Amino acid sequence: MATDGGPRAWAFLRRNPDYRAECRRAFVGPELEAAPFPVRVQSKADWQARAWGLLAWEDPDAADGPASPFWAEAPMLRAGWAPDPPPLRGFLAGARTRVEGLRLPDGTMILKIEKGGAAVQVRIPAGTGAAVGARLEIRVGFGPGLAQDIGRLRVLNDLACSIERAPRSARMRADRELLAVLDGRLAGKSWRETAVDLYGAHRVAGQWHPDSWMRARVRRRGQKARALMESGYRELAAGRRD
């Protein structure tokens, strides 16, 4: 089961000019609660981010920002805190993971565990077990959705235990091309100028004409990238799109 849907979705959303403008108006520095890792408290301003499929605003320009924001519709495992060792941070020591929490108004915590270009979210209801940061106890119910939960457990284990999942090279290449075309168009470049960024001036000079495959491909990539930036990113974040 893929864990890169959230990071891929964020790569498109963070380029959206409307999101960027609204985030600049609404985003304020997050309030943090005392915990062994960063735990944000969802603010009233964060509620407006739900229109973008997010549980909290995330700065699109943050150099040290997360690979993935807190998504409202991302598939989540259910968990609780248990008093027995090892504590979460101790268990993750050496795994090169990033752990962050978001506290919702009803006391629920959304826990996000990231490594590289992968991220998993876990929902922890209010009043479940020991203090924040104790051992994380995953709860899987027998019934519909069991297979999906087992798949999420496997990828969570990979993130926590330094197991590197090789990214799909074809998908990575496709995403890089889509984002390159999107960046070019957002910067005001023509289709031809954008093609030069992708294929080089020499190839474009020899193969760019009104009916060329190159022109058609770049325009298709641009249309797809814009669709992902405007709304399609939600399907990526929710795991409904490859």
Legacy VTK file of the C-alpha trace (Angstrom):
# vtk DataFile Version 3.0
C-alpha trace
ASCII
DATASET POLYDATA
POINTS 242 float
0.000 0.000 0.000
1.474 3.335 -1.034
2.346 5.944 1.613
3.390 8.680 -0.782
-0.110 9.939 -1.596
0.046 12.732 0.981
3.493 14.019 -0.043
2.578 13.845 -3.729
-0.671 15.703 -3.089
1.191 18.384 -1.141
3.637 18.894 -4.009
0.714 20.042 -6.160
-1.343 21.896 -3.543
1.582 23.967 -2.287
1.919 25.416 -5.800
-1.732 26.504 -5.968
-1.786 30.352 -6.057
-5.181 30.514 -4.333
-4.031 28.250 -1.496
-0.832 30.249 -1.113
-2.726 33.526 -0.910
-5.306 32.225 1.579
-2.651 30.589 3.721
-0.726 33.879 3.926
-3.881 35.599 5.168
-4.981 32.915 7.638
-1.840 31.156 8.862
-0.471 32.062 12.283
2.338 30.442 14.193
1.007 27.221 15.721
0.373 26.828 19.434
2.232 23.822 20.806
1.336 21.627 23.763
3.886 20.031 26.049
4.899 16.670 24.568
8.060 14.694 23.760
7.621 15.617 20.082
5.936 18.607 18.365
2.169 18.608 18.939
0.214 21.455 17.380
-3.150 22.569 18.722
-5.719 23.059 15.992
-6.805 26.711 15.970
-9.961 28.407 14.721
-7.909 29.703 11.791
-7.030 26.093 10.952
-10.704 25.264 10.489
-10.663 27.314 7.289
-8.037 24.952 5.882
-10.696 22.231 5.696
-11.827 23.823 2.418
-8.499 22.606 1.014
-8.777 19.129 2.505
-6.444 19.962 5.412
-6.856 19.814 9.183
-4.385 22.686 9.672
-2.616 25.259 7.548
0.859 24.367 6.346
3.294 26.973 5.067
3.988 26.104 1.406
7.360 27.888 1.501
8.772 26.401 4.707
12.240 25.086 3.924
12.118 22.679 6.860
8.425 21.871 6.543
6.977 18.368 6.599
6.769 16.126 3.569
3.006 16.018 4.029
0.526 18.245 5.908
-2.277 16.914 8.108
-4.870 15.708 5.609
-8.528 15.577 6.600
-9.406 12.614 4.388
-6.253 10.509 4.533
-6.788 6.844 5.483
-5.877 6.434 9.158
-5.182 3.652 11.581
-6.681 3.884 15.070
-4.453 3.781 18.117
-4.063 4.601 21.803
-1.289 5.232 24.285
-0.196 2.329 26.494
2.024 2.594 29.605
4.345 -0.285 28.750
7.750 0.487 27.197
9.162 1.347 24.785
7.921 4.933 24.368
7.227 6.064 20.823
10.340 8.216 20.435
12.521 5.454 21.841
11.024 2.917 19.479
11.653 5.210 16.509
15.208 6.081 17.539
17.547 5.571 14.621
14.765 5.162 12.083
15.253 8.708 10.682
11.559 9.441 11.071
9.742 12.688 11.746
6.882 12.573 14.273
4.327 15.342 14.676
0.894 15.557 16.285
-2.194 17.709 15.826
-4.612 18.076 18.742
-8.230 18.567 17.672
-10.769 20.493 19.810
-12.463 17.279 21.018
-9.141 15.965 22.352
-8.439 13.604 19.456
-4.831 13.569 18.295
-3.798 13.002 14.708
-0.296 11.548 14.731
1.812 11.840 11.589
4.913 9.726 11.025
7.097 10.587 8.018
10.276 9.376 6.433
11.634 10.504 3.102
8.737 10.898 0.716
6.311 8.725 2.698
3.860 9.568 5.486
1.251 7.757 7.590
-1.437 9.340 9.782
-2.839 7.678 12.910
-5.965 8.764 14.830
-5.792 8.595 18.637
-9.141 9.335 20.376
-9.196 11.522 23.489
-8.649 9.830 26.827
-7.055 6.673 25.459
-4.470 5.184 27.753
-1.275 6.745 29.064
0.360 10.113 28.458
1.272 11.405 25.026
4.475 9.821 23.803
4.077 6.491 25.596
4.005 3.252 23.645
1.715 3.481 20.628
-0.848 0.675 20.599
-2.449 0.150 17.196
-6.048 -1.068 17.293
-7.361 -3.074 14.378
-10.940 -4.274 14.407
-12.041 -7.511 12.801
-14.540 -6.802 10.053
-14.867 -4.685 6.918
-11.675 -2.789 6.223
-9.453 -5.344 7.975
-7.334 -5.937 4.861
-6.762 -2.205 4.419
-5.785 -1.809 8.064
-3.303 -4.674 7.794
-1.788 -2.986 4.753
-1.438 0.277 6.680
0.183 -1.608 9.544
2.787 -2.981 7.159
3.729 0.416 5.796
3.744 1.946 9.283
6.136 -0.800 10.337
8.358 0.027 7.365
8.489 3.701 8.354
9.238 2.874 11.976
11.854 0.187 11.362
14.095 1.809 8.739
12.799 -0.394 5.939
13.291 1.599 2.741
10.566 1.213 0.154
11.875 1.798 -3.351
9.786 4.473 -5.075
8.239 3.622 -8.409
10.659 5.162 -10.881
8.064 5.562 -13.643
5.703 7.441 -11.327
8.534 9.613 -10.027
9.514 10.564 -13.568
5.899 11.348 -14.447
5.471 13.514 -11.336
8.704 15.386 -12.001
7.563 16.152 -15.542
4.121 17.265 -14.387
5.590 19.552 -11.744
8.158 20.977 -14.167
5.407 21.854 -16.642
3.260 23.317 -13.871
6.140 25.430 -12.549
6.849 26.737 -16.018
3.260 27.732 -16.674
2.847 29.316 -13.237
5.982 31.341 -13.973
4.318 32.682 -17.130
6.292 30.669 -19.663
4.827 29.717 -23.019
4.230 26.083 -23.924
7.345 26.145 -26.091
9.497 27.676 -23.356
8.225 25.041 -20.964
9.144 22.339 -23.467
12.679 23.726 -23.628
12.970 23.224 -19.850
11.951 19.590 -20.316
13.666 18.530 -23.515
16.321 21.152 -24.224
16.475 23.853 -26.883
18.019 21.597 -29.543
15.264 18.963 -29.457
12.545 21.586 -29.329
13.987 23.436 -32.326
13.867 20.254 -34.377
10.587 18.735 -33.186
8.256 21.553 -32.107
5.518 22.380 -34.599
1.691 22.718 -34.422
1.005 18.984 -34.908
4.058 17.550 -33.136
3.907 14.880 -30.446
6.037 17.130 -28.266
3.608 20.039 -28.311
0.654 17.716 -27.640
2.479 15.975 -24.783
3.501 19.182 -23.027
-0.018 20.590 -23.266
-1.523 17.343 -21.918
0.949 17.364 -19.044
0.040 20.955 -18.297
-3.682 20.215 -18.224
-3.198 17.206 -15.959
-0.877 19.081 -13.603
-3.294 21.985 -13.283
-6.163 19.597 -12.558
-4.106 17.963 -9.790
-3.184 21.346 -8.359
-6.764 22.602 -8.319
-8.659 19.587 -6.995
-7.127 16.249 -7.998
-4.633 16.390 -5.132
-7.492 15.396 -2.797
-7.751 11.985 -4.455
-4.004 11.478 -4.089
-4.141 12.355 -0.381
-7.113 10.041 0.205
-5.453 7.137 -1.610
-8.073 7.067 -4.366
-5.687 7.906 -7.183
-2.344 6.528 -8.292
LINES 1 243
242 0 1 2 3 4 5 6 7 8 9 10 11 12 13 14 15 16 17 18 19 20 21 22 23 24 25 26 27 28 29 30 31 32 33 34 35 36 37 38 39 40 41 42 43 44 45 46 47 48 49 50 51 52 53 54 55 56 57 58 59 60 61 62 63 64 65 66 67 68 69 70 71 72 73 74 75 76 77 78 79 80 81 82 83 84 85 86 87 88 89 90 91 92 93 94 95 96 97 98 99 100 101 102 103 104 105 106 107 108 109 110 111 112 113 114 115 116 117 118 119 120 121 122 123 124 125 126 127 128 129 130 131 132 133 134 135 136 137 138 139 140 141 142 143 144 145 146 147 148 149 150 151 152 153 154 155 156 157 158 159 160 161 162 163 164 165 166 167 168 169 170 171 172 173 174 175 176 177 178 179 180 181 182 183 184 185 186 187 188 189 190 191 192 193 194 195 196 197 198 199 200 201 202 203 204 205 206 207 208 209 210 211 212 213 214 215 216 217 218 219 220 221 222 223 224 225 226 227 228 229 230 231 232 233 234 235 236 237 238 239 240 241
